[in-house]
Amino acid sequence: MADTTTDYPTIVPLPPMEPSRAAEVADLLVGAVDLHCHSGPAAMPRILGHHEAFKMALDAGFKALLYKDHYYIGMPHCAVLKDIYPDADIELFSGVALNNASGGVNPHAVDHAIKLGGKIVWFPTFAAKNHIAAYAAKSFPKTAKPMLPPAPLTVLDANGKLVDEAKQICDLIAEGDIILAGGHLHVSELFVLFEEAKRRGVKKMLVNHPSYIIGCSDEDIRGLVSLGAYIEHSICMFIPSRAKQHDGQDLLHLIEVAGVERTIFGSDLGLTQAPKPVDGYRMIVSMMLDLQVPRQDITRMISANAAGLLNLAA
């Protein structure tokens, strides 16, 4: 569960590091790839904007930054930033989340996103039937201004079969050679979706935060990996933040379950009462060094695996 016992400041600062550790962390972050940056503007309160997130990642030597918003596509602001900073040595990407604001499980939204250069499609997140059921007793997330209540979304019909729209989306993803991310669908939906996606030629599949809302057991994670999926863990759930729910031993266990070659760490940061995304990477890299995770494994999980999904050279 999320950490509700600690009174975190709006922006959690990076704790002091010994100079040698800070230098080692900085070296490991060169070439990092964040597939899950929640900067703003957004319907929810955010602690930094897209420009600041870009500048921080650029200054740290990141290879790529991928913006995620639950309600709108992010490719236009990527293009604007690259126009303003044409010589910036970092790639900027985004995609589309298939929530109500995008028309739900909507092939037209996916087609549009791909034509604008989108690199990822997240299936329903906050509008997923699974997410809404999990938070039936309280509304989550809290938006800055009240919004219409979400209409629950699923990719399965009444018989438990994948709906035609989801099949068409899989075809579009396969043709575009982009990432299919499971969003907040329940693990039982993910298996149906990923199995069909694989049959239809999708090569890049990503499970978002399997330990939160998705309902994955260790066996489920192994099963999804066997289908070719990568497992993305949210850094915010391992470091000081209101989303924290894991300790170092959990981290080591989750890496072991999926394997280094199929594990990715994305920040999932930008939310309040948490560090900024790049500081989150600094924290978790330092944590992994404390846990004696080999440097080459750290690099693979924060850079190389995600870079491969974006067709970027390692």
C-alpha positions in Angstrom: 0.0 0.0 0.0 1.1 3.6 -0.5 2.8 5.4 2.4 0.1 7.3 4.2 2.0 7.5 7.5 4.7 10.0 6.5 4.1 13.7 6.0 6.1 14.3 2.9 6.8 17.9 1.6 5.3 18.8 -1.7 8.7 18.3 -3.4 10.8 15.6 -1.7 14.4 16.8 -1.9 17.4 14.7 -2.9 19.2 13.6 0.2 22.9 14.5 0.5 25.3 11.9 -1.0 29.0 11.4 -0.5 30.9 13.0 -3.4 32.1 9.6 -4.6 28.6 8.2 -4.5 27.2 11.2 -6.3 29.8 10.9 -9.0 29.0 7.2 -9.4 25.3 7.8 -9.7 25.8 10.6 -12.2 27.9 8.4 -14.3 25.3 5.6 -14.3 22.5 8.1 -15.3 24.2 9.1 -18.5 22.1 7.4 -21.2 19.1 6.8 -18.9 15.6 6.5 -20.5 12.5 7.5 -18.5 9.4 5.9 -20.1 7.0 7.3 -17.5 7.4 11.1 -16.8 4.4 12.8 -15.3 5.3 16.4 -15.7 2.6 19.0 -16.3 0.4 20.8 -17.2 -2.0 18.1 -16.2 -5.5 17.7 -14.6 -3.8 16.5 -11.4 -1.4 18.8 -9.5 2.2 18.4 -10.7 5.5 19.6 -9.1 7.2 20.4 -12.4 6.4 21.2 -16.0 7.5 19.6 -19.2 10.2 22.2 -19.8 11.8 21.7 -16.4 11.6 17.9 -16.8 13.3 18.1 -20.1 16.1 20.4 -18.8 16.8 18.2 -15.8 17.0 15.1 -17.9 19.2 16.8 -20.5 21.5 18.1 -17.8 21.8 14.6 -16.3 22.7 13.2 -19.7 19.5 11.1 -20.3 19.2 9.6 -23.7 15.4 10.0 -23.8 12.4 11.2 -21.9 8.8 10.0 -22.6 6.0 12.1 -21.2 2.8 10.5 -20.0 -0.5 12.1 -19.4 -3.7 10.2 -18.6 -5.8 12.6 -20.6 -4.0 14.0 -23.6 -1.3 13.1 -26.2 2.1 14.6 -25.6 3.8 14.6 -29.0 3.0 18.3 -29.7 4.9 19.6 -26.7 7.8 17.3 -27.6 7.9 18.9 -31.0 7.7 22.4 -29.6 10.6 21.7 -27.2 12.7 20.3 -29.9 12.0 23.3 -32.1 13.2 25.6 -29.3 16.2 23.4 -28.5 17.2 21.8 -31.8 20.7 21.0 -30.6 19.6 19.3 -27.3 21.2 15.9 -27.1 18.1 14.1 -25.8 15.1 12.4 -27.5 11.6 13.4 -26.4 8.6 11.1 -26.9 5.0 10.6 -25.8 1.9 8.6 -26.6 -1.7 8.2 -25.9 -3.6 6.8 -22.9 -6.9 5.2 -23.8 -9.1 6.8 -21.2 -12.5 8.5 -21.7 -10.9 11.7 -22.8 -9.4 9.9 -25.8 -12.6 8.1 -26.6 -11.7 5.0 -24.6 -10.5 1.9 -26.4 -10.5 3.9 -29.6 -8.5 2.9 -32.7 -8.9 6.5 -34.1 -7.0 7.9 -31.2 -4.3 5.4 -31.6 -4.0 6.0 -35.4 -3.8 9.8 -34.7 -1.1 9.3 -32.0 1.0 7.1 -34.3 0.7 9.6 -37.2 2.0 12.3 -34.8 5.0 10.2 -33.9 3.7 8.6 -30.7 5.8 5.7 -29.4 3.5 4.1 -26.8 -0.2 3.3 -26.3 -1.3 2.9 -22.7 -4.5 0.9 -22.4 -7.0 2.4 -19.9 -5.5 3.7 -16.7 -7.7 5.8 -14.4 -10.8 4.9 -16.5 -10.0 1.2 -16.4 -12.9 -0.8 -14.8 -10.2 -2.5 -12.7 -8.9 0.9 -11.4 -12.4 2.2 -10.6 -13.3 -0.9 -8.7 -10.2 -0.7 -6.6 -11.0 2.8 -5.6 -14.8 2.4 -5.3 -14.7 3.8 -1.7 -12.8 6.9 -2.7 -12.1 8.8 -5.9 -8.5 8.5 -7.1 -6.8 10.4 -8.4 -7.9 13.8 -7.2 -7.9 16.3 -10.1 -7.2 20.0 -9.5 -10.7 20.8 -10.6 -13.7 18.3 -10.5 -14.1 16.3 -13.6 -16.9 14.1 -14.9 -16.8 10.6 -13.3 -15.1 8.1 -15.5 -17.0 5.5 -17.5 -15.5 2.1 -16.7 -13.4 0.6 -19.5 -12.4 -2.9 -20.2 -10.9 -4.7 -23.3 -13.1 -7.8 -22.8 -16.6 -8.5 -23.9 -19.3 -10.2 -21.8 -17.8 -13.6 -22.8 -14.3 -12.7 -21.8 -13.1 -12.2 -25.3 -11.0 -9.3 -26.6 -13.2 -6.6 -28.1 -12.7 -5.9 -31.8 -11.5 -2.3 -31.1 -8.7 -3.7 -29.1 -7.7 -6.1 -31.9 -7.6 -3.2 -34.3 -5.5 -1.2 -31.9 -3.1 -4.2 -31.7 -2.8 -4.2 -35.5 -2.0 -0.5 -35.5 0.6 -0.9 -32.8 2.2 -3.8 -34.7 2.2 -1.8 -38.0 3.7 1.2 -36.2 6.3 -0.9 -34.3 5.5 1.0 -31.1 4.9 0.0 -27.5 1.7 -1.6 -26.2 1.5 -0.8 -22.4 -1.1 -2.5 -20.2 -2.1 0.6 -18.2 -4.3 -0.3 -15.2 -6.0 -3.3 -16.7 -6.3 -6.3 -14.4 -3.7 -9.0 -14.9 -6.5 -11.3 -16.2 -7.2 -8.8 -19.0 -3.5 -8.4 -19.7 -3.0 -12.1 -20.6 -5.9 -12.0 -23.1 -4.7 -8.7 -24.6 -1.0 -9.6 -24.7 -1.6 -13.1 -26.2 -3.7 -11.6 -29.0 -1.2 -8.8 -29.5 1.6 -11.3 -29.9 -0.4 -13.2 -32.4 -1.0 -10.0 -34.4 2.7 -9.1 -34.6 3.1 -6.7 -31.7 6.8 -6.9 -30.7 6.9 -4.4 -27.8 4.7 -5.1 -24.7 5.1 -3.4 -21.4 3.4 -4.2 -18.0 3.1 -1.0 -15.9 3.7 -1.3 -12.1 2.6 -4.9 -11.8 2.6 -4.7 -8.0 0.2 -1.8 -7.9 -3.5 -2.1 -9.0 -2.7 -4.7 -11.7 -2.8 -7.7 -9.3 0.2 -9.6 -10.6 1.6 -12.5 -8.6 5.2 -13.7 -9.2 3.8 -16.4 -11.4 1.8 -13.8 -13.4 4.9 -11.7 -14.0 6.8 -14.8 -15.2 3.9 -15.7 -17.5 3.8 -12.2 -19.0 7.6 -12.2 -19.5 7.2 -15.6 -21.3 4.9 -13.8 -23.8 7.7 -11.3 -24.5 6.6 -8.5 -22.2 8.9 -6.1 -20.3 8.0 -5.4 -16.7 8.1 -1.7 -15.8 8.4 -0.8 -12.1 7.6 2.7 -10.9 10.5 4.3 -9.1 8.1 6.4 -7.0 7.0 3.2 -5.2 10.6 2.4 -3.9 11.8 5.8 -2.8 10.6 8.4 -0.2 7.2 9.6 -1.6 3.5 9.3 -0.9 3.5 6.4 -3.4 6.1 4.4 -1.6 5.1 0.8 -0.9 8.3 -1.3 -1.4 11.7 -1.7 0.3 15.0 -2.8 -1.0 14.4 -6.5 -0.6 11.2 -6.1 -2.6 13.2 -4.4 -5.3 15.7 -7.3 -5.4 12.9 -9.9 -5.5 11.0 -8.2 -8.3 14.1 -8.0 -10.4 14.8 -11.7 -9.8 11.2 -12.6 -10.8 11.3 -10.9 -14.2 15.0 -11.0 -14.8 17.3 -8.0 -15.5 16.8 -8.5 -19.2 13.1 -7.9 -18.9 13.0 -5.2 -16.1 12.6 -1.5 -16.6 12.5 1.3 -14.1 10.4 4.4 -15.1 10.1 7.3 -12.8 6.2 7.6 -12.6 7.1 10.9 -11.0 5.8 14.5 -11.2 3.2 13.8 -8.6 3.1 15.9 -5.4 4.8 14.7 -2.2 7.5 13.1 -4.2 10.9 13.9 -5.7 11.3 15.2 -9.2 11.9 12.5 -11.9 15.6 12.8 -12.3 16.1 13.0 -8.5 14.0 9.8 -8.3 16.5 8.1 -10.6 19.4 9.3 -8.5 17.7 7.9 -5.4 16.9 4.5 -6.8 20.3 4.1 -8.5 22.0 4.8 -5.2 19.6 2.4 -3.5 20.6 -0.3 -6.0 24.3 0.3 -5.5 23.7 -0.1 -1.7 22.0 -3.4 -2.5 25.1 -4.4 -4.6 23.2 -4.7 -7.9 25.9 -4.9 -10.5 26.5 -1.7 -12.5 25.9 -3.3 -15.8 22.5 -4.6 -14.5 21.5 -1.1 -13.3 22.4 0.3 -16.7 20.3 -2.3 -18.5 17.3 -1.6 -16.3 17.4 2.2 -16.4 18.6 2.6 -20.0 19.3 -0.2 -22.4 16.0 -2.1 -22.1 13.8 1.0 -22.5 16.1 2.3 -25.3 15.5 -0.9 -27.2 11.7 -0.4 -27.0 12.2 3.1 -28.6 14.6 1.8 -31.3 17.4 3.9 -29.9 21.0 2.7 -30.0 22.3 1.4 -26.6 
